[in-house]
Amino acid sequence: MLLSDRGGALDGLPFAERRRRLESFAASCFGAEGPVRISPHTRDADVAAGWLAGGRSGLDGVVAKRLDAPYARGERGGMRKVKRYRSADCVVGGIRWGKAGDLIGSLLLGLYGDDGLLHHVGFCSGLDRRAGADATERIEAMIGGEGFSGRAPGGPSRWAAERSAEWVPLRPELVVEVGYDHFSEGRFRHGTRMLRWRPDKAPRHCTFAQIESGGRSSLALIGG
């Protein structure tokens, strides 16, 4: 962003004019092939949808801004980040108990690889008490199974207390659909959101292939 130039402060100008001046500044100071480049932009929603669907490396969303909005210090006035929300069916290969120890705190998610093994790919937490109670009832009978036959959750780290890093393996029989926004290097990069149980889905059908085939985005929310 460009907040001032030789003509003075620009924060009161609409975004469209500030962007035009930023492009002019970048072209004169950095050049088209310089080491510093400004982010691409478009006024065409279909182009932005293509950026999301294309899965560009490191892209977890686009930012939609009002063309007539002035710069708002300390707030997100006139803008909205639109993330690449997707869903995937995962096997619940383990759990971590909540702090109280009576309900499940998080579901540990797995996908089957080409090697036929179930690999840990992330977690689903933030279950409300009703969802946590439902998950606990479904899962108690699965405790004591083999859990992940491939890559498994790691142990304690400097960011987690020893108890919070403990996990309980399950029989790999339960399938849950989760929503996510970014997947790279074999795992969900952020926590996922539980959408529903999938009793109709065979665990062995929960593979990495569904991740590679893409998913749905939330670009339509711009106009909502």
HELIX and SHEET records of a PDB file:
HELIX    1   1 PHE A   15  CYS A   29  1                                  15    
HELIX    2   2 ALA A   45  GLY A   54  1                                  10    
HELIX    3   3 ARG A  129  ILE A  139  1                                  11    
HELIX    4   4 GLU A  140  MET A  142  5                                   3    
HELIX    5   5 GLU A  162  ALA A  165  1                                   4    
HELIX    6   6 PRO A  203  HIS A  205  5                                   3    
HELIX    7   7 ALA A  209  GLU A  212  1                                   4    
HELIX    8   8 LEU A  219  GLY A  223  5                                   5    
SHEET    1   A 2 SER A   4  ASP A   5  0                                        
SHEET    2   A 2 GLY A   8  ALA A   9 -1                                        
SHEET    1   B 2 GLY A  61  LYS A  65  0                                        
SHEET    2   B 2 MET A  79  LYS A  83 -1                                        
SHEET    1   C 4 LEU A 118  SER A 125  0                                        
SHEET    2   C 4 ILE A 104  TYR A 112 -1                                        
SHEET    3   C 4 ARG A  86  TRP A  97 -1                                        
SHEET    4   C 4 VAL A 168  PRO A 169 -1                                        
SHEET    1   D 5 LEU A 118  SER A 125  0                                        
SHEET    2   D 5 ILE A 104  TYR A 112 -1                                        
SHEET    3   D 5 ARG A  86  TRP A  97 -1                                        
SHEET    4   D 5 VAL A 175  TYR A 180 -1                                        
SHEET    5   D 5 ARG A 193  TRP A 197 -1                                        
SHEET    1   E 2 PHE A 183  SER A 184  0                                        
SHEET    2   E 2 ARG A 187  PHE A 188 -1                                        
END                                                                             
